[in-house]
């Protein structure tokens, strides 16, 4: 059935569940949707969320809590740009941060400090939230558009203290060029590199907060062996703050994790006892079921 229509079967430990999220509405989206050339404006450098964007975050947060996702997600991977970082902590982070001195209450570094970008939002706690890690492989197209250029790592660490930025190799953004825009082919290759990198992670259920272009071009490389409707379901462009849950499968055995639920059976070793072993005078045949 591997190459034909119908369902496919894979060992669970060779699968990962991904919850893919496009960031909420950013400042650049408002004018860029009216006039694409507006994205060239320095005014939208590392654009943050709009007030509508924050409303979208609040609605998605409510949804993921109703689904129980925060308790299931092992890791949140986020593109290191302001709009994705804000979306990620707003959706998957803890409750509003309080600077406690009570020893009975666990101390948690805030995921986001208060009033980032003068947005009048309170600080968000990391208490009872999954770990967050920033990863440059899942950024939007590099180059030309100031909205897609990141700030320094130091700036982000101040604004988002509990997010792990250790995977980012350079303090300043050396990937973004003001006169060269990353091609679709280059972005797709980067996306596939990111998907392969996921297999180096031990986590099995991962939320990824990223961008429209990254999602569209990366996911377009998948689903060629699916029904056209399933392929479309995988590859359709994401709306702002849309979430889609998918499963990726390791068909090449590139992952090395062992199953945590498989059980070898027949312990202690030896022949299976016949189902009628309790009958002293019954036939002494072995079961083969």
FENMO-V716912 format. One record per backbone hydrogen bond with DSSP energy under -1.0 kcal/mol. CO is the residue of the C=O (numbers start at 1). NH is the residue of the N-H. E is the energy in kcal/mol with one decimal. If there is no record, write none. Layout:
co=CO nh=NH e=E
co=CO nh=NH e=E
//
This chain:
co=11 nh=14 e=-1.7
co=12 nh=15 e=-1.8
co=14 nh=250 e=-3.4
co=16 nh=248 e=-2.5
co=17 nh=206 e=-2.7
co=18 nh=246 e=-3.0
co=19 nh=208 e=-2.5
co=20 nh=244 e=-2.4
co=21 nh=210 e=-3.0
co=23 nh=241 e=-1.5
co=25 nh=50 e=-2.1
co=26 nh=30 e=-1.0
co=28 nh=32 e=-2.5
co=29 nh=33 e=-2.0
co=31 nh=35 e=-2.7
co=35 nh=38 e=-2.3
co=36 nh=39 e=-1.8
co=37 nh=40 e=-1.9
co=38 nh=41 e=-1.8
co=41 nh=44 e=-1.7
co=42 nh=45 e=-1.8
co=44 nh=47 e=-1.2
co=48 nh=27 e=-2.6
co=50 nh=54 e=-1.9
co=51 nh=55 e=-1.7
co=52 nh=56 e=-2.2
co=53 nh=57 e=-2.1
co=54 nh=58 e=-2.4
co=55 nh=59 e=-2.0
co=56 nh=60 e=-2.4
co=57 nh=61 e=-2.8
co=58 nh=62 e=-2.0
co=59 nh=63 e=-1.9
co=60 nh=64 e=-2.8
co=61 nh=65 e=-2.0
co=62 nh=66 e=-2.0
co=63 nh=67 e=-1.9
co=64 nh=69 e=-2.2
co=69 nh=72 e=-1.3
co=69 nh=73 e=-2.6
co=75 nh=207 e=-2.6
co=76 nh=133 e=-2.6
co=77 nh=209 e=-2.7
co=78 nh=135 e=-2.0
co=79 nh=81 e=-2.3
co=81 nh=85 e=-2.6
co=82 nh=86 e=-2.7
co=83 nh=87 e=-1.6
co=84 nh=88 e=-2.8
co=85 nh=89 e=-2.3
co=86 nh=90 e=-2.1
co=87 nh=91 e=-2.1
co=88 nh=92 e=-2.7
co=89 nh=93 e=-1.4
co=95 nh=125 e=-3.0
co=98 nh=100 e=-1.5
co=102 nh=105 e=-1.6
co=110 nh=162 e=-1.4
co=112 nh=124 e=-2.1
co=115 nh=118 e=-1.9
co=121 nh=115 e=-3.5
co=123 nh=97 e=-2.8
co=124 nh=111 e=-2.7
co=124 nh=112 e=-1.4
co=125 nh=94 e=-2.5
co=126 nh=129 e=-1.6
co=131 nh=76 e=-2.4
co=132 nh=164 e=-2.3
co=133 nh=78 e=-2.3
co=136 nh=139 e=-1.7
co=142 nh=182 e=-3.0
co=143 nh=145 e=-2.8
co=145 nh=148 e=-2.1
co=146 nh=46 e=-2.0
co=146 nh=149 e=-1.7
co=152 nh=156 e=-1.8
co=153 nh=157 e=-2.7
co=154 nh=158 e=-1.6
co=155 nh=159 e=-1.8
co=156 nh=160 e=-3.1
co=159 nh=113 e=-2.4
co=160 nh=163 e=-1.5
co=164 nh=134 e=-2.8
co=165 nh=168 e=-1.6
co=171 nh=153 e=-1.8
co=177 nh=144 e=-2.8
co=183 nh=187 e=-2.4
co=184 nh=188 e=-2.6
co=185 nh=189 e=-2.2
co=186 nh=190 e=-2.1
co=187 nh=191 e=-2.6
co=188 nh=192 e=-2.3
co=189 nh=193 e=-2.0
co=190 nh=194 e=-2.2
co=191 nh=195 e=-2.3
co=192 nh=196 e=-2.2
co=193 nh=197 e=-2.1
co=194 nh=198 e=-1.5
co=196 nh=199 e=-1.1
co=197 nh=200 e=-2.0
co=198 nh=201 e=-1.5
co=204 nh=17 e=-2.8
co=205 nh=74 e=-3.0
co=206 nh=19 e=-2.7
co=207 nh=77 e=-3.2
co=208 nh=21 e=-2.8
co=209 nh=79 e=-2.1
co=210 nh=23 e=-1.9
co=211 nh=215 e=-2.4
co=212 nh=216 e=-2.9
co=213 nh=217 e=-2.3
co=214 nh=218 e=-2.0
co=215 nh=219 e=-2.7
co=216 nh=220 e=-1.5
co=218 nh=221 e=-1.4
co=219 nh=222 e=-2.0
co=223 nh=226 e=-1.7
co=227 nh=231 e=-2.6
co=228 nh=232 e=-2.4
co=229 nh=233 e=-2.0
co=230 nh=234 e=-2.0
co=231 nh=235 e=-2.3
co=232 nh=236 e=-2.2
co=239 nh=242 e=-1.8
co=242 nh=22 e=-1.9
co=244 nh=20 e=-2.9
co=246 nh=18 e=-3.4
co=248 nh=16 e=-2.2
co=249 nh=251 e=-1.1
co=274 nh=277 e=-1.7
co=276 nh=279 e=-2.0
co=279 nh=282 e=-1.3
//
